[in-house]
């Protein structure tokens, strides 16, 4: 008696894709995906290690920032205070330039106005 094959031939001579064949294909696909993910994480790890060796303090600051955000500190009152302080510090040069421009205009206006008053006959 001949043993029956796992995937018996269909009417057109091609083997049927049975449950076992599909499971095998899924298994192969899962192994391929796992190998690609492992390779990607190894490349990422090497990249991060190289960056840490070149810029250790910047990477520590980045890790602190990511930890702060993931820890829920993004919407805390401290964050709002820090952002407000940052906006004020960033706006300080703009305000200073505007105030200096206004002061120069006022001084030149007073100096020009005084010169006209002194030189004109009363």
Backbone torsions as a table, in degrees:
resi	resn	phi	psi	omega
1	UNK	NA	130.6	-179.0
2	UNK	-84.0	142.8	178.6
3	UNK	-79.9	145.1	-178.6
4	UNK	-82.4	139.7	179.2
5	UNK	-71.4	161.3	-179.8
6	UNK	-65.2	-42.5	179.8
7	UNK	-113.2	91.1	-178.0
8	UNK	-65.4	151.6	-177.8
9	UNK	-71.6	142.9	176.3
10	UNK	-85.6	-174.3	-176.7
11	UNK	-63.6	-24.3	-178.2
12	UNK	-95.2	6.9	176.2
13	UNK	91.2	-5.5	179.6
14	UNK	-89.8	143.5	177.3
15	UNK	-69.1	144.0	179.5
16	UNK	-77.4	141.6	177.2
17	UNK	-86.4	98.1	-177.8
18	UNK	-90.8	-174.5	-179.3
19	UNK	-60.3	-41.8	-178.4
20	UNK	-64.3	-39.7	179.1
21	UNK	-66.1	-40.4	179.2
22	UNK	-67.3	-40.0	178.4
23	UNK	-64.4	-40.8	177.5
24	UNK	-62.8	-41.4	178.7
25	UNK	-65.1	-42.0	177.4
26	UNK	-63.3	-38.8	178.1
27	UNK	-63.0	-45.2	178.8
28	UNK	-63.3	-41.1	178.9
29	UNK	-64.5	-40.2	179.5
30	UNK	-65.5	-40.5	178.0
31	UNK	-65.7	-39.8	178.8
32	UNK	-64.6	-43.0	178.1
33	UNK	-63.2	-42.2	178.8
34	UNK	-63.2	-43.0	178.2
35	UNK	-63.1	-41.9	178.8
36	UNK	-66.2	-40.1	178.7
37	UNK	-65.9	-42.0	178.2
38	UNK	-61.7	-43.0	178.4
39	UNK	-64.1	-41.3	179.5
40	UNK	-64.5	-43.0	-179.9
41	UNK	-68.1	-34.0	176.3
42	UNK	-65.6	-41.8	177.2
43	UNK	-63.6	-42.1	178.6
44	UNK	-63.8	-41.8	178.7
45	UNK	-62.3	-42.7	177.6
46	UNK	-64.4	-39.2	179.1
47	UNK	-64.4	-44.1	-179.8
48	UNK	-67.1	-41.2	178.1
49	UNK	-60.7	-41.5	178.1
50	UNK	-64.8	-40.8	179.2
51	UNK	-67.1	-38.4	178.5
52	UNK	-65.0	-38.4	179.3
53	UNK	-68.2	-34.7	-179.2
54	UNK	-80.0	-38.2	-175.0
55	UNK	-135.4	73.9	-174.3
56	UNK	-66.4	-40.9	-177.3
57	UNK	-69.8	-37.9	178.1
58	UNK	-65.2	-37.3	179.6
59	UNK	-71.3	-34.0	175.6
60	UNK	-65.9	-42.3	178.0
61	UNK	-63.2	-41.1	178.4
62	UNK	-64.7	-40.4	178.6
63	UNK	-65.0	-39.5	176.5
64	UNK	-63.9	-41.6	179.1
65	UNK	-64.4	-43.4	178.8
66	UNK	-65.5	-40.9	177.7
67	UNK	-63.9	-38.2	178.6
68	UNK	-64.3	-44.5	179.8
69	UNK	-67.2	-46.2	-179.5
70	UNK	-68.6	-25.6	178.5
71	UNK	-78.9	-1.6	177.0
72	UNK	93.6	12.2	-178.0
73	UNK	-81.1	-4.5	-174.9
74	UNK	-65.9	-36.4	-177.0
75	UNK	-109.0	33.2	178.9
76	UNK	-94.8	167.7	179.8
77	UNK	-67.2	-31.8	177.4
78	UNK	-61.8	-41.6	179.1
79	UNK	-63.9	-42.2	178.9
80	UNK	-63.9	-39.3	176.6
81	UNK	-64.3	-44.4	179.7
82	UNK	-64.4	-39.9	178.4
83	UNK	-66.3	-41.7	177.5
84	UNK	-62.0	-42.6	176.8
85	UNK	-64.0	-41.0	179.0
86	UNK	-63.1	-40.1	178.5
87	UNK	-64.7	-42.5	179.1
88	UNK	-63.3	-43.7	-180.0
89	UNK	-66.1	-38.8	179.3
90	UNK	-69.5	-32.7	-178.5
91	UNK	-82.4	-15.0	-176.8
92	UNK	-57.1	-46.5	178.1
93	UNK	-62.7	-35.9	179.0
94	UNK	-66.3	-44.1	179.4
95	UNK	-65.7	-40.6	179.5
96	UNK	-61.0	-45.2	178.7
97	UNK	-62.5	-40.8	178.9
98	UNK	-65.1	-43.9	179.4
99	UNK	-65.1	-40.7	177.3
100	UNK	-64.5	-39.4	177.5
101	UNK	-64.0	-41.9	178.0
102	UNK	-66.3	-40.2	179.7
103	UNK	-65.6	-42.7	177.8
104	UNK	-62.1	-41.5	178.7
105	UNK	-64.7	-39.7	179.5
106	UNK	-67.6	-42.4	179.8
107	UNK	-66.3	-43.4	179.1
108	UNK	-67.7	-31.8	176.7
109	UNK	-68.6	-41.4	178.5
110	UNK	-69.8	-41.0	-179.8
111	UNK	-66.9	-39.7	179.0
112	UNK	-69.7	-38.2	-180.0
113	UNK	-69.3	-38.4	179.7
114	UNK	-69.0	-37.9	-178.6
115	UNK	-66.2	-38.6	179.4
116	UNK	-67.9	-38.8	-178.7
117	UNK	-68.3	-38.0	-178.1
118	UNK	-72.2	-39.7	-175.2
119	UNK	-79.7	-16.6	-175.8
120	UNK	-89.1	141.3	179.0
121	UNK	-75.6	144.9	180.0
122	UNK	-100.2	NA	NA
